[in-house]
């Protein structure tokens, strides 16, 4: 049994992770700004970033998932909030950990494959030296740089670079599958852009692996070993829902609706989880067909 400190524990990924960690017998302490009581076994909510220091027992691992959602139109104010929320929480978490007499053995920090930038031709692994120059890539680099300060405290530090996380009640799948529910689904944009996706169950399991296995350090791509093109993603969604894949969604419509944020759907990158596979992680959902069957049936 481990005591695990989590920020962002009430979000989409954080909630799923918390259930997984407690199912294994771990105790989870979720840092929150609001006073909240827990009726969940193995979960405690702890107020912080207030006038009082949080009262915590010795902590074995830290998982930092907190940050402003990237969903929504990226206005200048939204961009500032996306970046600053991540840096502020991480800075406060570092201050908290520095004061701990007994330091956690591992710090797992959320990140994103947006680090690599976009490409229709390149294949990215953790060994790829290239990084993107767009807004999301800059946010990821700044977040990883701030979180890497945990290394100076003698803490093993892992950056879990999430792909497109698929889940029933969160992530992008509900929006991407919605047109199919009304028999209006089809290829989004050119259809050639890569979708490096991952089932939320594998996200939770890989974070847990990173906590328990000290072979994990530095960047870890949290993506299925079988990325697909957007056209293939749409066809598989239609098949899983028993709906036709026929009505194209032109790029211009997404650009008008979402502005710069549309790049998350209209551009992509082919990212492989080389490190996790080399260490020996076995994906619960390596293929998109199985993942969508689980989530959309």
Backbone bond lengths (Angstrom), bond angles and torsions (degrees), N, CA, C in turn:
res aa  C-N    CA-C-N  psi(-1)  N-CA   C-N-CA  omega(-1)  CA-C   N-CA-C  phi
1 X - - - 1.469 - - 1.522 110.21 -
2 X 1.334 115.36 132.17 1.459 120.81 178.20 1.519 109.74 -118.08
3 X 1.314 115.43 151.53 1.463 121.67 170.96 1.526 107.48 -97.61
4 X 1.334 116.00 119.74 1.459 120.84 -172.47 1.518 109.95 -121.59
5 X 1.318 116.32 125.36 1.459 123.58 179.87 1.525 108.77 -94.82
6 X 1.336 117.01 127.16 1.466 120.85 -174.39 1.517 110.76 -128.11
7 X 1.325 117.09 132.17 1.465 121.07 166.11 1.527 107.31 -103.91
8 X 1.324 116.20 149.10 1.464 118.87 -176.63 1.517 111.86 72.49
9 X 1.319 116.60 24.01 1.461 120.89 -174.32 1.509 114.78 -73.71
10 X 1.333 118.11 -10.75 1.462 120.56 179.43 1.529 111.92 -100.67
11 X 1.321 117.65 0.30 1.461 121.24 179.16 1.524 112.22 -80.77
12 X 1.311 116.01 -174.87 1.468 122.76 -177.63 1.527 111.60 -57.05
13 X 1.326 117.20 -59.45 1.466 120.95 179.91 1.531 110.47 -70.21
14 X 1.332 116.70 -42.66 1.458 120.33 -178.19 1.508 113.69 -60.68
15 X 1.326 116.98 -39.98 1.453 120.53 178.76 1.517 112.10 -65.27
16 X 1.335 115.93 -42.49 1.461 120.12 179.33 1.527 110.01 -66.74
17 X 1.334 116.47 -41.04 1.460 120.90 179.34 1.524 111.17 -63.32
18 X 1.327 116.66 -43.36 1.461 120.55 -179.11 1.526 111.19 -59.16
19 X 1.331 117.01 -44.69 1.468 120.67 178.38 1.526 110.95 -62.04
20 X 1.333 116.11 -39.60 1.463 119.25 -179.77 1.526 110.92 -67.22
21 X 1.329 116.74 -45.02 1.466 120.54 -178.60 1.525 111.64 -63.00
22 X 1.334 117.00 -43.09 1.464 119.47 -178.90 1.533 111.29 -70.90
23 X 1.337 116.92 -29.53 1.474 119.44 178.15 1.521 111.25 -65.33
24 X 1.337 116.41 -21.51 1.459 121.41 178.89 1.526 112.13 -93.00
25 X 1.339 115.40 2.58 1.461 119.51 177.34 1.513 114.85 94.23
26 X 1.317 117.74 7.12 1.463 120.67 178.27 1.522 110.92 -81.44
27 X 1.330 115.28 159.39 1.462 121.53 175.82 1.526 107.91 -106.67
28 X 1.335 116.65 127.28 1.462 121.70 -175.12 1.530 110.05 -112.54
29 X 1.326 115.27 129.29 1.461 122.18 175.97 1.523 107.50 -111.28
30 X 1.330 116.23 112.92 1.465 120.99 -177.16 1.521 109.11 -98.39
31 X 1.327 115.81 118.90 1.457 120.87 177.77 1.525 109.11 -77.28
32 X 1.321 116.33 130.63 1.454 121.24 -178.21 1.520 110.08 -142.77
33 X 1.326 115.98 151.79 1.470 119.75 178.35 1.524 111.34 -83.50
34 X 1.324 116.84 -20.27 1.463 120.92 -178.33 1.524 110.65 -107.28
35 X 1.312 114.89 147.76 1.459 119.72 177.15 1.525 108.95 -67.85
36 X 1.313 117.05 124.75 1.455 120.55 -177.31 1.516 109.61 -144.92
37 X 1.304 115.48 135.66 1.457 121.37 177.84 1.529 109.40 -97.69
38 X 1.315 115.61 148.45 1.466 119.72 -178.84 1.525 110.66 -113.78
39 X 1.328 114.29 134.90 1.458 119.84 172.40 1.525 110.06 -106.45
40 X 1.331 116.26 6.85 1.464 120.89 -178.57 1.522 109.71 -91.44
41 X 1.293 116.12 134.38 1.457 120.58 178.84 1.521 110.61 -66.72
42 X 1.318 116.53 130.72 1.455 121.22 177.70 1.509 114.72 84.88
43 X 1.353 117.82 5.25 1.466 121.22 -178.14 1.520 110.00 -120.70
44 X 1.336 115.91 132.39 1.462 121.31 173.29 1.519 108.77 -128.11
45 X 1.333 116.00 135.41 1.458 121.26 175.58 1.521 108.91 -96.77
46 X 1.323 115.55 131.70 1.464 120.87 -174.74 1.524 109.01 -124.83
47 X 1.336 116.63 122.38 1.466 120.60 178.57 1.530 110.08 -72.47
48 X 1.333 115.14 141.33 1.470 118.86 176.99 1.517 109.76 -153.44
49 X 1.326 116.08 -179.34 1.462 124.62 -176.12 1.532 110.58 58.58
50 X 1.335 114.64 30.13 1.460 121.21 174.23 1.516 109.55 -117.47
51 X 1.310 115.63 -156.35 1.475 119.25 -177.68 1.521 112.11 -78.12
52 X 1.335 116.75 -23.65 1.466 120.03 -177.33 1.526 111.43 -104.92
53 X 1.314 114.85 144.98 1.455 119.76 175.32 1.530 109.58 -72.93
54 X 1.330 118.02 137.95 1.474 119.33 179.07 1.514 111.29 -65.53
55 X 1.318 115.15 143.00 1.462 121.78 179.93 1.528 107.78 -91.81
56 X 1.331 116.30 109.39 1.458 121.05 -174.60 1.526 111.09 -130.59
57 X 1.323 116.87 146.63 1.466 120.41 171.18 1.526 108.38 -79.19
58 X 1.337 119.60 177.51 1.471 120.14 173.82 1.540 110.39 -56.92
59 X 1.316 115.30 133.91 1.466 122.41 -175.14 1.533 109.69 -107.86
60 X 1.328 116.10 134.28 1.464 121.16 -179.68 1.527 113.00 -89.06
61 X 1.337 117.09 -32.43 1.472 120.29 -175.57 1.520 109.75 -150.31
62 X 1.328 114.42 149.08 1.469 122.12 176.26 1.526 108.03 -118.21
63 X 1.342 116.08 134.17 1.470 121.35 173.71 1.522 107.18 -124.22
64 X 1.320 116.75 116.72 1.462 122.38 -176.03 1.528 110.17 -107.13
65 X 1.344 115.29 105.07 1.464 121.06 -178.31 1.524 112.75 -114.87
66 X 1.322 118.07 -3.33 1.465 120.98 -167.99 1.524 112.72 -76.14
67 X 1.319 114.75 142.29 1.466 121.20 175.64 1.512 110.18 168.95
68 X 1.318 116.78 152.14 1.463 123.07 176.90 1.525 110.34 -54.99
69 X 1.317 117.15 136.09 1.467 121.31 177.46 1.525 110.68 -59.21
70 X 1.339 115.90 140.78 1.466 119.70 178.00 1.524 111.08 -85.06
71 X 1.329 117.86 -4.45 1.455 120.52 178.04 1.525 110.41 -71.09
72 X 1.314 115.98 146.31 1.456 120.77 -178.82 1.511 111.15 108.99
73 X 1.318 116.78 163.96 1.466 121.17 -179.13 1.522 110.18 -66.11
74 X 1.318 116.96 133.05 1.464 121.43 -176.93 1.521 111.03 -85.28
75 X 1.310 115.85 77.93 1.455 120.14 171.18 1.528 108.12 -72.56
76 X 1.316 116.92 170.53 1.466 120.02 177.98 1.530 110.35 -59.59
77 X 1.340 115.89 -39.82 1.467 120.05 -179.94 1.524 111.28 -67.55
78 X 1.339 116.80 -40.40 1.455 121.24 178.28 1.527 110.82 -63.98
79 X 1.315 116.58 -43.82 1.469 120.40 178.78 1.529 110.83 -58.99
80 X 1.329 115.27 -43.42 1.463 119.68 -179.71 1.528 110.65 -61.66
81 X 1.328 115.16 -40.42 1.467 120.28 -179.14 1.521 111.48 -69.20
82 X 1.341 117.31 -39.64 1.468 121.44 178.44 1.522 110.48 -58.87
83 X 1.329 116.60 -45.92 1.462 120.98 -178.92 1.525 111.89 -73.24
84 X 1.331 116.27 -52.69 1.464 119.88 -172.54 1.522 112.77 -66.13
85 X 1.344 117.66 -33.14 1.460 119.26 179.76 1.524 110.54 -62.95
86 X 1.329 116.43 -39.97 1.461 120.50 179.81 1.525 111.78 -68.59
87 X 1.311 116.27 -43.59 1.458 119.75 -178.54 1.521 111.80 -68.92
88 X 1.350 116.42 -38.34 1.468 119.54 -178.36 1.524 111.24 -66.68
89 X 1.329 116.65 -48.28 1.467 119.74 -179.71 1.531 110.30 -60.75
90 X 1.329 116.26 -43.27 1.468 119.98 -178.86 1.515 111.10 -64.80
91 X 1.327 116.89 -39.97 1.465 120.52 177.95 1.524 110.93 -63.04
92 X 1.341 117.43 -44.31 1.466 121.04 179.23 1.523 111.39 -66.15
93 X 1.324 116.30 -35.95 1.466 120.42 178.56 1.524 110.67 -67.41
94 X 1.315 116.56 -39.12 1.463 120.62 176.48 1.527 111.14 -61.98
95 X 1.328 116.16 -42.24 1.468 120.08 178.35 1.524 110.41 -61.03
96 X 1.338 115.57 -42.17 1.465 120.39 179.94 1.520 111.25 -63.45
97 X 1.322 116.79 -44.95 1.464 121.09 -177.57 1.529 110.93 -68.23
98 X 1.326 116.82 -35.94 1.468 120.42 179.02 1.525 111.96 -60.28
99 X 1.330 116.24 -29.93 1.463 120.47 -178.64 1.530 112.74 -83.78
100 X 1.320 117.22 -9.59 1.462 120.34 -178.50 1.527 110.07 -72.70
101 X 1.324 118.65 125.78 1.475 120.90 177.79 1.532 111.41 -59.48
102 X 1.343 115.10 -39.32 1.462 120.74 178.23 1.526 108.09 -112.95
103 X 1.331 116.41 114.27 1.459 120.81 -174.90 1.533 111.30 -77.55
104 X 1.326 116.87 147.53 1.475 119.97 172.35 1.528 109.95 -60.83
105 X 1.307 116.46 155.52 1.466 119.53 -179.68 1.524 112.00 -84.83
106 X 1.351 117.05 -19.96 1.461 119.47 -176.45 1.527 110.23 -148.03
107 X 1.317 114.68 144.83 1.477 123.08 175.49 1.525 106.23 -124.23
108 X 1.339 116.31 116.16 1.470 121.29 176.70 1.522 108.03 -105.34
109 X 1.314 115.99 119.06 1.461 120.71 -177.20 1.523 110.59 -112.12
110 X 1.336 115.85 131.02 1.461 119.64 175.37 1.522 109.72 -62.31
111 X 1.315 115.43 148.96 1.453 122.07 177.52 1.529 106.39 -154.80
112 X 1.310 117.86 -165.12 1.463 119.31 -177.22 1.524 110.44 -153.66
113 X 1.338 115.23 152.10 1.466 119.94 177.68 1.515 111.38 -70.12
114 X 1.331 116.55 -6.17 1.464 119.70 172.01 1.518 112.19 -57.65
115 X 1.323 116.42 -16.74 1.470 121.94 176.23 1.528 111.48 -51.51
116 X 1.344 116.29 -37.40 1.466 120.63 -171.45 1.527 113.54 -81.61
117 X 1.331 117.94 -9.18 1.451 119.31 -172.86 1.520 109.97 78.15
118 X 1.310 117.46 -171.01 1.462 121.24 -175.33 1.526 111.24 -113.26
119 X 1.336 115.53 150.98 1.469 120.84 177.68 1.525 109.05 -168.03
120 X 1.323 116.66 143.63 1.466 120.86 173.89 1.524 111.89 -93.60
121 X 1.335 117.15 -9.37 1.464 120.05 -172.75 1.524 114.53 -118.56
122 X 1.330 118.45 -29.73 1.464 120.53 -175.53 1.525 111.77 -83.05
123 X 1.325 114.94 154.45 1.458 122.33 173.72 1.523 107.62 -115.80
124 X 1.324 116.32 127.77 1.458 120.64 -175.08 1.535 110.90 -110.56
125 X 1.324 115.72 136.32 1.458 122.63 170.00 1.527 107.58 -128.36
126 X 1.320 116.81 179.69 1.463 119.88 179.09 1.526 111.86 -62.45
127 X 1.335 117.23 -18.40 1.468 120.25 179.14 1.525 112.45 -83.03
128 X 1.308 117.68 -8.71 1.473 120.99 -178.17 1.522 110.04 -66.22
129 X 1.310 115.54 126.43 1.468 120.14 -178.76 1.526 112.31 -86.47
130 X 1.324 116.27 -20.08 1.465 120.29 -178.02 1.521 110.54 -72.43
131 X 1.323 116.04 141.76 1.456 120.58 172.18 1.524 109.25 -132.74
132 X 1.308 116.00 157.53 1.449 120.61 -176.68 1.518 112.42 -77.64
133 X 1.326 115.17 171.55 1.466 120.85 179.25 1.528 111.59 -123.36
134 X 1.340 117.14 4.29 1.462 119.93 179.22 1.526 110.07 -78.86
135 X 1.321 116.55 176.73 1.466 121.74 -175.45 1.523 112.64 -57.06
136 X 1.328 116.81 -49.27 1.464 120.03 -176.40 1.524 111.36 -63.70
137 X 1.328 116.68 -39.45 1.463 120.19 178.27 1.528 111.07 -62.54
138 X 1.319 116.51 -39.58 1.463 119.92 179.62 1.529 111.18 -67.95
139 X 1.336 117.11 -37.51 1.468 120.71 176.95 1.528 110.18 -62.09
140 X 1.323 116.34 -46.45 1.465 120.94 -178.18 1.524 110.74 -62.55
141 X 1.314 116.73 -44.61 1.473 120.22 -179.84 1.523 111.10 -61.75
142 X 1.344 116.63 -43.92 1.464 120.07 -179.68 1.528 111.21 -65.08
143 X 1.340 116.02 -39.11 1.476 120.82 -179.42 1.524 110.17 -66.74
144 X 1.317 117.63 -46.04 1.464 120.64 178.96 1.529 111.39 -63.54
145 X 1.311 116.49 -38.36 1.470 120.51 179.42 1.526 110.65 -62.31
146 X 1.328 116.16 -44.92 1.473 119.77 179.39 1.536 110.77 -64.88
147 X 1.337 116.49 -45.94 1.473 120.07 -178.42 1.519 112.03 -65.71
148 X 1.324 117.52 -26.97 1.467 120.73 -177.63 1.529 111.94 -66.56
149 X 1.337 117.82 -11.53 1.463 120.74 176.11 1.522 111.25 -63.64
150 X 1.329 116.66 -18.50 1.474 119.87 177.19 1.526 110.63 -63.32
151 X 1.335 117.00 -26.84 1.467 120.20 179.45 1.519 111.60 -59.99
152 X 1.339 115.86 -35.81 1.466 119.50 -178.28 1.515 112.45 -67.38
153 X 1.348 116.58 -13.68 1.457 121.42 177.06 1.523 111.20 -93.51
154 X 1.323 116.17 6.42 1.456 120.96 -179.99 1.520 113.09 79.42
155 X 1.336 116.50 22.68 1.468 121.75 -177.07 1.529 109.55 -102.76
156 X 1.324 116.52 129.24 1.473 120.51 173.49 1.527 108.21 -62.57
157 X 1.323 116.55 128.16 1.461 121.15 -172.20 1.523 110.80 -120.86
158 X 1.332 115.44 130.13 1.463 122.21 -176.90 1.525 109.22 -124.91
159 X 1.336 116.47 134.90 1.466 121.38 176.82 1.525 108.12 -111.20
160 X 1.322 116.53 104.34 1.467 120.54 -178.54 1.526 108.70 -84.71
161 X 1.326 115.60 104.20 1.462 121.12 -178.00 1.526 109.66 -86.61
162 X 1.341 114.59 99.56 1.460 120.56 -175.81 1.523 111.40 -73.96
163 X 1.341 114.20 140.51 1.450 119.81 166.52 1.514 108.85 -86.59
164 X 1.327 116.58 -157.07 1.461 121.78 177.96 1.529 107.68 -73.50
165 X 1.335 116.76 107.97 1.456 121.21 -173.84 1.532 109.36 -82.94
166 X 1.329 115.56 125.87 1.460 121.50 -178.61 1.522 110.43 -104.71
167 X 1.321 116.51 129.81 1.449 122.02 176.77 1.520 110.27 -151.64
168 X 1.310 116.22 165.81 1.467 120.19 -178.75 1.517 111.82 -69.73
169 X 1.314 116.28 -41.77 1.461 120.54 -169.81 1.520 113.98 -115.14
170 X 1.321 117.64 12.89 1.450 119.51 -179.25 1.510 110.72 -161.97
171 X 1.342 115.95 -178.38 1.454 119.57 -176.75 1.525 110.42 73.16
172 X 1.329 116.04 -158.40 1.467 120.35 -173.86 1.524 113.86 -95.67
173 X 1.337 117.94 -10.91 1.461 119.31 -174.27 1.538 113.29 -60.73
174 X 1.333 119.87 -42.67 1.463 118.44 178.80 1.532 113.02 -56.63
175 X 1.348 117.22 -39.66 1.472 119.82 179.45 1.523 111.69 -72.21
176 X 1.348 116.96 -42.11 1.458 119.95 -177.65 1.525 112.41 -69.93
177 X 1.324 116.38 -28.69 1.467 119.25 -178.86 1.526 112.66 -88.68
178 X 1.337 117.21 -14.70 1.468 120.48 -175.47 1.533 113.53 -55.91
179 X 1.359 120.23 -46.57 1.466 118.50 -179.90 1.530 113.10 -58.42
180 X 1.316 117.11 -32.63 1.470 120.38 -179.45 1.529 111.62 -67.15
181 X 1.327 116.20 -30.67 1.465 119.37 178.42 1.531 110.54 -62.70
182 X 1.349 115.21 -27.37 1.470 120.19 -179.20 1.536 111.37 -105.47
183 X 1.332 115.68 20.56 1.469 122.11 177.47 1.533 111.73 58.93
184 X 1.350 116.40 33.53 1.463 120.32 -177.29 1.524 111.86 -127.00
185 X 1.338 116.74 23.76 1.456 120.22 -177.75 1.512 112.38 -82.91
186 X 1.321 115.29 153.58 1.453 121.02 177.97 1.514 110.49 -174.99
187 X 1.318 116.07 -176.30 1.463 121.67 -176.71 1.516 111.17 -65.37
188 X 1.326 116.19 132.80 1.460 122.46 178.58 1.523 109.46 -94.79
189 X 1.318 116.88 126.42 1.456 120.81 -179.88 1.516 110.89 64.40
190 X 1.339 116.02 -142.97 1.462 120.62 -178.20 1.517 112.14 -71.49
191 X 1.335 116.59 -25.09 1.469 121.54 -175.95 1.513 112.75 82.87
192 X 1.345 117.25 -9.35 1.458 121.12 -178.05 1.529 112.24 -89.41
193 X 1.324 116.39 -14.14 1.466 119.73 -177.62 1.525 110.55 -68.38
194 X 1.335 116.15 142.05 1.453 121.63 -176.40 1.523 111.17 -80.30
195 X 1.316 115.20 142.68 1.463 122.26 174.37 1.525 107.29 -117.64
196 X 1.313 115.86 106.34 1.471 121.14 176.24 1.524 106.49 -94.63
197 X 1.311 115.41 96.88 1.460 123.21 -169.40 1.523 110.49 -104.82
198 X 1.342 116.12 168.85 1.462 121.20 174.63 1.530 108.76 -159.16
199 X 1.314 116.52 139.14 1.469 122.17 176.17 1.529 108.45 -72.57
200 X 1.329 117.27 139.81 1.460 121.07 -177.21 1.534 111.70 -59.63
201 X 1.326 117.66 -27.91 1.472 119.72 177.55 1.521 110.55 -64.49
202 X 1.331 117.42 -39.48 1.461 119.89 177.95 1.527 111.27 -70.94
203 X 1.325 117.50 -29.62 1.470 120.06 174.72 1.523 109.50 -61.01
204 X 1.324 116.11 -50.10 1.469 120.52 -179.26 1.527 111.38 -62.18
205 X 1.318 116.53 -41.98 1.464 120.18 -177.97 1.529 111.39 -69.42
206 X 1.324 117.13 -37.27 1.470 119.66 -179.98 1.529 111.33 -70.72
207 X 1.328 117.36 -37.55 1.462 119.47 175.48 1.530 109.51 -62.59
208 X 1.319 116.22 -41.75 1.466 120.65 178.13 1.527 110.77 -62.60
209 X 1.333 116.24 -42.57 1.473 120.65 176.81 1.530 110.18 -59.73
210 X 1.333 116.35 -41.91 1.466 120.34 -178.77 1.528 111.27 -64.99
211 X 1.328 116.34 -31.50 1.465 120.12 177.01 1.531 110.47 -70.34
212 X 1.317 116.31 -42.95 1.462 120.80 -170.02 1.520 114.50 -88.18
213 X 1.328 117.65 -23.90 1.459 121.21 -173.37 1.524 110.25 -112.51
214 X 1.325 116.42 113.94 1.465 118.86 -175.13 1.531 113.91 -75.98
215 X 1.343 117.27 4.62 1.469 119.27 171.28 1.526 111.40 -73.95
216 X 1.336 116.05 -18.14 1.464 120.01 178.31 1.517 109.97 -84.23
217 X 1.325 115.89 124.62 1.461 121.30 172.14 1.521 108.08 -159.73
218 X 1.322 115.91 157.25 1.460 119.77 -177.94 1.522 111.33 68.84
219 X 1.336 117.93 -157.53 1.464 120.50 -177.87 1.522 112.81 -69.18
220 X 1.326 116.17 138.85 1.465 123.12 175.58 1.528 107.38 -134.53
221 X 1.323 116.98 116.81 1.463 120.30 178.78 1.523 109.53 -74.03
222 X 1.324 115.76 120.69 1.464 121.44 178.96 1.524 106.94 -102.90
223 X 1.317 115.03 79.89 1.459 123.22 -178.38 1.526 108.44 -142.87
224 X 1.316 116.03 155.22 1.462 120.15 173.63 1.526 109.50 -62.33
225 X 1.329 118.15 150.72 1.468 120.31 175.64 1.527 112.88 -73.35
226 X 1.346 117.03 -1.30 1.470 120.21 -177.97 1.529 111.02 -129.64
227 X 1.350 116.91 76.91 1.470 119.26 174.95 1.530 110.19 -65.75
228 X 1.321 116.45 160.42 1.462 121.41 -178.48 1.533 108.67 -134.56
229 X 1.326 116.44 165.83 1.456 119.49 172.36 1.529 108.90 -79.55
230 X 1.316 116.54 163.36 1.455 120.20 179.52 1.532 111.32 -62.56
231 X 1.327 116.17 -34.72 1.470 118.92 177.28 1.527 110.02 -62.97
232 X 1.331 117.18 -44.42 1.466 121.10 178.55 1.525 110.80 -64.82
233 X 1.320 116.29 -37.03 1.463 120.82 178.97 1.529 109.97 -62.51
234 X 1.332 116.46 -45.04 1.458 120.34 179.66 1.512 112.31 -65.07
235 X 1.319 116.47 -42.45 1.470 120.08 179.41 1.530 110.76 -62.84
236 X 1.327 116.59 -41.56 1.463 120.65 179.44 1.529 111.20 -66.98
237 X 1.332 116.82 -35.77 1.466 120.76 177.32 1.526 110.41 -64.17
238 X 1.341 116.03 -45.92 1.458 120.10 177.82 1.521 111.78 -60.37
239 X 1.329 116.98 -43.33 1.463 120.91 179.20 1.527 111.15 -61.59
240 X 1.340 116.21 -44.40 1.464 120.15 -177.97 1.526 111.95 -64.41
241 X 1.341 116.27 -30.54 1.457 120.91 -177.32 1.530 112.57 -99.09
242 X 1.344 115.52 0.60 1.470 120.66 -177.85 1.534 110.66 57.42
243 X 1.346 114.08 46.39 1.462 121.44 179.80 1.529 108.39 -127.83
244 X 1.339 117.04 154.83 1.462 119.73 178.23 1.528 112.11 -72.48
245 X 1.307 114.62 151.47 1.467 122.14 174.39 1.525 105.21 -114.43
246 X 1.332 116.22 96.86 1.462 116.73 -169.55 1.526 115.13 -145.55
247 X 1.337 119.14 -26.48 1.464 120.57 -172.49 1.524 110.98 -100.74
248 X 1.334 118.58 103.76 1.465 120.70 -177.40 1.531 111.97 -62.49
249 X 1.325 115.55 146.79 1.466 122.20 174.53 1.519 107.45 -111.23
250 X 1.340 118.58 102.63 1.466 120.85 -174.45 1.525 113.16 -65.29
251 X 1.327 115.54 150.84 1.467 121.28 -178.40 1.518 112.21 -57.09
252 X 1.331 116.76 -39.13 1.462 120.30 -175.17 1.520 111.48 -60.50
253 X 1.347 116.75 -34.42 1.466 119.63 179.83 1.522 110.85 -64.29
254 X 1.336 116.79 -41.85 1.464 120.43 179.18 1.526 110.94 -68.18
255 X 1.319 117.00 -37.91 1.467 120.53 179.73 1.520 110.93 -64.84
256 X 1.331 117.01 -39.54 1.463 120.97 178.34 1.535 110.15 -67.13
257 X 1.320 116.55 -42.46 1.463 121.05 -176.80 1.525 112.94 -71.28
258 X 1.351 117.14 -43.35 1.464 120.43 -169.22 1.524 114.54 -116.15
259 X 1.329 117.64 -6.14 1.449 118.87 -179.47 1.518 112.28 62.81
260 X 1.325 116.72 -137.73 1.461 121.61 -176.64 1.522 112.58 -62.72
261 X 1.335 117.34 -29.27 1.462 120.40 -179.34 1.531 112.04 -63.22
262 X 1.332 117.41 -18.49 1.463 121.15 -179.33 1.526 112.10 -61.17
263 X 1.349 116.91 -18.62 1.466 120.48 179.59 1.528 111.74 -60.44
264 X 1.344 117.26 -25.87 1.465 120.55 -179.89 1.519 111.75 -63.15
265 X 1.345 116.03 -28.22 1.455 121.03 -179.18 1.527 111.64 -103.12
266 X 1.335 116.84 -37.34 1.466 120.68 -172.64 1.523 113.23 -85.12
267 X 1.345 116.26 -18.49 1.459 120.67 175.56 1.521 107.13 -121.99
268 X 1.288 117.47 166.96 1.462 118.67 -178.98 1.512 111.17 -164.87
269 X 1.317 115.09 -173.83 1.454 120.85 177.81 1.518 108.54 -152.74
270 X 1.319 115.63 145.94 1.459 121.84 179.34 1.528 107.49 -93.97
271 X 1.330 115.57 106.47 1.461 121.40 -173.70 1.528 109.29 -120.06
272 X 1.318 115.76 134.03 1.467 121.42 -179.09 1.530 110.74 -115.03
273 X 1.338 117.54 143.16 1.476 122.28 -178.81 1.529 111.46 -85.66
274 X 1.293 116.82 60.62 1.464 121.37 -172.86 1.528 112.40 -59.15
275 X 1.328 116.97 -44.93 1.466 119.71 -175.34 1.524 111.54 -64.51
276 X 1.328 116.78 -47.26 1.468 120.02 -179.04 1.522 111.10 -61.36
277 X 1.332 116.98 -41.17 1.463 120.06 -179.74 1.527 111.51 -68.37
278 X 1.322 117.26 -38.14 1.469 120.23 178.41 1.528 111.39 -65.80
279 X 1.332 116.77 -33.58 1.463 120.42 178.73 1.521 110.68 -74.25
280 X 1.345 115.48 -27.57 1.466 118.88 175.82 1.510 115.51 119.12
281 X 1.333 117.03 13.44 1.461 118.63 178.97 1.532 110.16 -69.17
282 X 1.335 116.41 136.25 1.462 122.70 176.92 1.525 109.15 -108.65
283 X 1.313 117.37 119.44 1.452 121.89 -177.80 1.528 111.20 -71.56
284 X 1.320 116.00 136.63 1.467 121.19 174.38 1.527 110.02 -71.55
285 X 1.336 115.44 -33.19 1.466 121.06 -179.43 1.525 109.66 -132.35
286 X 1.336 117.25 79.73 1.467 120.12 -179.61 1.526 113.13 -76.21
287 X 1.340 117.01 -26.78 1.463 121.66 -176.09 1.523 110.47 -110.13
288 X 1.349 115.74 142.32 1.457 121.00 -177.14 1.520 111.88 -61.48
289 X 1.333 117.72 -39.36 1.465 120.95 -177.92 1.524 111.12 -56.06
290 X 1.324 117.43 -46.14 1.454 121.65 -179.64 1.523 111.88 -66.63
291 X 1.331 116.09 -39.63 1.461 120.34 -179.93 1.521 111.13 -64.09
292 X 1.337 116.49 -46.64 1.464 120.02 -178.86 1.528 111.76 -69.24
293 X 1.314 116.71 -33.68 1.466 119.70 176.35 1.523 109.86 -61.90
294 X 1.336 116.86 -40.20 1.461 121.10 178.80 1.521 111.64 -68.23
295 X 1.326 117.49 -38.36 1.462 121.18 -171.29 1.519 114.73 -91.57
296 X 1.321 117.44 -24.51 1.466 120.23 -172.97 1.521 114.61 -110.78
297 X 1.328 117.29 -8.05 1.458 119.36 -179.61 1.520 111.44 -79.06
